[in-house]
Amino acid sequence: MAGLQRLVVTRTLPQASQARLDKGFEGIDIVQWKDDRAIPRSEFLKMAKGADGILCLLTDKIDAEILDAAGPQLKVVSTMSVGYDHVNLSDLEARKIALGITPGVLTEATADTTILLVLAAARRIREGIDAVIQGKWGTWSPTWLLGSQLTDKTVGIVGLGRIGIAVAKRLKVFGVQRFLYQGTRRKEDAENQVGVEGKIEFVGLERLLKESDVICVCCALNDKTKNMFDYHAFSQMKDTVVFVNTARGGIVDQDGLIRALREGKLGSVGLDVTVPEPLPQDSELLTFPNCIVLPHIGSGTLETRTAMSEIAIENVLSGMKGDRLPHPHNE
């Protein structure tokens, strides 16, 4: 189709957004991988040829090989995610290719999932469900399946950004005594948004690890945070700690986590992200009764995924026109 721009979309989108794609856009030829599984690398390389814009997911690695396959006319990559650790940013910048992300809209859903995992891990929900299914539920006992509650506890939040703030706001209603948070700098505006005057403090990671009863990982994955939670970090935590990660699997050294669980160094763990994804069924991580693993569903609500896909569409269309992206990665 001479004269048409080429838009490559790597997955089927939620219904409302998919309807927009099916209707089409003037002057644009849409090529889409319509499958519920991630696009195979070989197919992605073929489809990328001649692309002016690419709308991708966090499961799609965007690197020099893909950019070379697309060609010099590629103007924009729009990822349906907030994180962009799957994108080689230096390769895009070198070729002056814009990168769009979907910030803000997945905050509430991801924060909800974080609270879900905190409560489920603290109250030993996996063990309770297993007991019912496996016929281990006997007469009521005052000492059976005792978990912990959040009242008067110290919660540590690693990364007090949008999601970290939303998590803290939700947790404060459970009677949390104080919040500790860690990051690159103190964020007084974020502290004020949490709304617990005098009960939130910016601290170093070591202190957060040692004093927190609950630790929520809400930071981005980058060179500084990769594997920051290793065996040494877990060894500094209380052996009753509730550790929850809904950010990125690569922030945790999974071998170190498994070793810490094996040695009884952690109270309970809740994960929505792992390495790799999906997690193999024979992973030792799945053998620990005090470890709950979800299949990366943090933003998994119809409302949120639709909002994400709409932003991703607007980003890619703007980039293909040569306009400023509504949500570039660097704002």
C-alpha positions in Angstrom: 0.0 0.0 0.0 2.1 2.9 -1.4 2.0 6.1 0.6 0.6 4.5 3.8 2.5 4.6 7.1 2.9 1.2 8.7 1.9 0.6 12.3 2.9 -2.7 14.0 0.9 -3.8 17.0 2.3 -6.8 18.9 -0.9 -8.1 20.6 -4.6 -8.0 20.7 -5.8 -5.1 22.8 -8.8 -4.8 25.2 -12.2 -4.7 23.4 -12.7 -1.0 23.1 -9.2 -0.2 22.0 -9.1 -3.2 19.6 -12.3 -1.8 18.0 -10.4 1.4 17.2 -7.7 -0.5 15.6 -10.1 -2.7 13.6 -11.8 0.5 12.3 -8.4 1.8 11.2 -6.8 5.2 10.9 -6.5 7.3 7.8 -3.2 6.9 6.0 -2.1 4.0 8.2 -1.6 0.4 7.4 -2.0 -1.6 10.7 -0.2 -4.9 11.0 -1.1 -6.8 14.2 -0.2 -10.0 15.9 -3.6 -11.2 17.0 -2.8 -13.9 19.4 -3.0 -14.2 23.2 0.6 -15.4 23.4 3.6 -13.2 23.0 4.8 -12.6 19.5 7.7 -14.9 18.6 10.9 -13.0 18.0 11.2 -14.3 14.4 7.6 -13.0 13.6 8.3 -9.7 15.3 11.4 -9.2 13.1 9.4 -9.9 10.0 6.4 -7.7 10.9 8.7 -4.8 12.0 10.0 -4.3 8.5 9.1 -0.9 7.2 7.4 0.2 10.4 6.8 3.9 11.1 5.4 3.1 14.6 5.5 0.1 16.9 3.0 -0.5 19.7 4.5 -3.1 22.0 4.1 -4.8 25.4 6.6 -5.3 28.2 7.1 -8.9 26.8 8.6 -7.5 23.6 12.3 -6.8 23.6 13.0 -3.6 21.7 16.7 -3.5 20.7 19.0 -2.7 17.8 18.0 -5.9 16.0 14.3 -4.8 15.9 15.2 -1.2 15.1 17.4 -2.4 12.2 14.6 -4.7 11.0 12.2 -1.7 11.0 14.4 0.6 9.1 15.4 4.3 9.4 11.8 5.6 8.9 10.7 4.3 12.4 9.6 7.3 14.4 8.1 6.0 17.6 7.9 3.0 20.0 4.9 3.1 22.3 4.9 0.5 25.1 1.7 -0.4 26.9 3.5 -0.2 30.3 5.0 2.2 32.7 8.3 0.4 33.0 10.5 0.3 29.9 13.4 -2.0 31.0 12.5 -4.2 27.9 13.5 -1.3 25.7 17.2 -0.4 24.9 16.8 3.3 25.5 20.3 4.2 24.2 19.5 2.5 20.8 16.3 4.6 20.5 18.0 7.8 21.5 20.9 7.3 19.0 18.3 7.0 16.2 16.1 9.8 17.6 13.1 7.4 18.0 10.5 8.6 20.5 9.4 6.3 23.4 6.0 6.5 24.9 4.8 4.9 28.1 1.5 4.7 30.1 2.1 6.4 33.4 -0.5 7.1 36.1 -3.4 4.9 34.9 -2.2 1.7 36.4 -1.4 3.1 39.8 -4.7 2.2 41.5 -4.9 -1.3 40.2 -1.3 -2.1 41.0 -1.7 -0.6 44.5 -4.8 -2.8 45.1 -2.8 -5.9 44.1 0.0 -4.9 46.4 -2.5 -4.7 49.3 -4.0 -8.0 48.3 -0.6 -9.7 48.5 0.3 -8.0 51.8 -2.9 -9.2 53.4 -2.8 -12.6 51.8 0.8 -13.2 52.8 0.3 -11.9 56.3 -2.8 -14.0 57.0 -1.4 -17.2 55.4 -4.2 -17.3 52.8 -2.4 -19.8 50.5 -2.1 -22.3 53.4 -5.7 -21.7 54.4 -7.1 -22.3 50.9 -4.9 -25.4 50.6 -6.2 -26.7 53.9 -9.8 -26.4 52.7 -9.1 -28.1 49.3 -6.9 -30.8 50.8 -9.3 -31.8 53.6 -7.0 -30.5 56.4 -9.6 -28.2 57.9 -10.4 -29.7 61.3 -12.2 -28.3 64.3 -11.6 -24.7 65.2 -8.3 -24.2 67.0 -7.0 -21.1 68.8 -3.4 -21.8 67.6 -3.9 -23.0 64.0 -2.8 -20.9 61.0 -2.0 -17.8 63.0 -1.0 -14.9 60.8 -0.1 -11.3 61.6 -2.1 -8.1 61.4 -1.0 -4.6 60.4 -2.0 -2.7 63.5 0.9 -0.8 65.1 3.4 -2.3 62.5 6.2 -0.6 60.6 5.8 -0.7 56.8 8.8 -0.1 54.5 8.2 1.1 51.0 11.0 1.0 48.4 10.1 3.6 45.9 7.7 6.3 47.0 6.4 7.2 43.5 2.8 7.1 42.3 2.3 3.4 43.3 4.2 3.7 46.5 2.1 6.6 47.6 -1.1 4.8 46.7 0.0 1.7 48.7 0.9 3.8 51.7 -2.5 5.6 51.6 -4.3 2.2 51.5 -2.2 0.7 54.3 -2.6 3.6 56.8 -6.3 2.7 57.4 -5.1 -0.6 58.8 -3.6 1.2 61.8 0.1 1.1 60.6 2.2 2.8 63.3 4.8 4.3 60.9 6.1 4.2 57.4 9.8 4.1 56.3 10.7 4.7 52.6 13.8 4.4 50.6 14.8 5.9 47.2 17.2 8.3 45.5 16.0 11.3 47.6 13.6 12.5 50.2 10.2 13.4 48.8 8.3 15.8 51.0 5.4 16.3 48.6 5.0 12.5 48.6 5.1 12.4 52.4 2.3 15.0 52.5 0.2 13.0 50.0 0.4 9.9 52.2 -1.1 12.1 55.0 0.5 10.6 58.1 2.3 13.6 59.5 5.2 12.6 61.7 4.8 8.9 60.9 6.7 8.7 57.6 10.5 8.9 57.3 13.0 8.8 54.5 15.7 6.3 55.5 18.6 4.3 54.1 18.0 0.8 52.8 19.7 -1.0 55.6 17.6 0.6 58.3 14.4 -0.1 56.3 15.3 -3.7 56.0 16.1 -4.1 59.7 13.1 -2.2 61.1 10.2 -3.0 58.8 7.5 -5.6 59.6 6.2 -5.3 56.0 8.3 -4.4 52.9 6.6 -3.4 49.7 8.7 -3.1 46.5 7.3 -0.3 44.3 10.4 1.0 42.5 11.4 0.8 38.9 13.9 -1.7 37.6 17.2 -0.2 36.5 20.9 -0.7 36.9 20.8 0.5 40.5 17.8 -1.6 41.6 18.6 -4.8 39.7 18.9 -7.6 42.2 18.9 -5.1 45.1 17.0 -7.7 47.2 19.6 -10.5 47.4 20.4 -13.0 50.1 22.3 -10.4 52.1 19.3 -8.1 52.0 16.9 -10.8 53.1 19.3 -11.8 55.9 19.0 -8.3 57.4 15.2 -8.5 57.6 13.1 -9.7 60.5 12.4 -13.4 60.3 8.7 -12.4 60.6 8.8 -9.9 57.7 6.1 -9.8 55.0 7.9 -9.1 51.8 5.8 -8.1 48.7 7.0 -7.3 45.2 4.6 -6.0 42.5 7.2 -4.0 40.6 9.6 -6.1 38.5 11.0 -9.5 39.0 14.5 -8.4 38.3 14.7 -6.3 41.4 14.9 -9.5 43.4 17.7 -12.0 43.2 15.4 -15.0 43.0 18.1 -17.5 44.0 18.8 -15.4 47.1 15.1 -15.3 47.9 14.8 -19.1 47.6 17.8 -19.6 49.8 16.3 -17.2 52.4 12.9 -19.0 52.3 14.7 -22.4 52.6 16.5 -21.2 55.7 13.4 -19.7 57.3 14.7 -16.1 57.2 11.4 -14.6 56.1 7.9 -14.7 57.5 5.9 -14.7 54.3 6.3 -13.5 50.7 3.9 -12.2 48.0 5.0 -11.9 44.4 3.2 -10.6 41.3 6.5 -10.6 39.3 9.2 -13.2 38.8 12.2 -14.1 36.7 11.4 -15.6 34.3 7.7 -15.0 33.5 5.9 -17.3 33.3 7.6 -19.0 36.3 8.3 -22.7 35.5 6.0 -25.1 37.3 9.0 -26.9 38.8 10.5 -23.7 40.4 11.4 -24.3 44.0 9.7 -20.9 44.7 6.4 -22.7 44.4 7.1 -25.3 47.0 7.1 -22.9 50.0 3.7 -22.7 51.7 4.5 -19.1 52.9 5.1 -17.8 49.4 2.2 -16.6 47.2 3.0 -16.1 43.5 0.5 -14.4 41.1 0.9 -14.3 37.3 1.8 -10.6 36.9 -1.8 -9.3 37.2 -1.0 -6.1 39.0 -2.7 -3.8 36.4 -5.1 -6.6 35.4 -8.5 -4.8 35.5 -10.6 -4.0 32.4 -10.6 -0.3 33.3 -6.8 -0.1 33.7 -5.8 -2.2 30.7 -8.2 -0.2 28.5 -6.8 3.1 29.7 -3.3 1.8 29.1 -4.0 0.7 25.6 -5.7 4.0 24.8 -2.7 5.9 25.9 -0.4 3.6 24.0 -2.5 4.2 20.8 -2.4 8.0 21.3 1.4 7.9 21.9 2.1 5.9 18.7 -0.3 8.0 16.5 1.3 11.2 17.7 4.8 10.0 17.1 3.9 8.8 13.6 2.6 12.3 12.8 5.8 13.8 14.1 4.0 15.4 17.0 5.0 15.6 20.6 4.0 12.4 22.5 1.2 12.9 25.1 3.2 10.6 27.5 6.9 10.4 26.7 9.2 8.2 28.9 11.2 11.2 30.1 8.5 13.2 31.9 
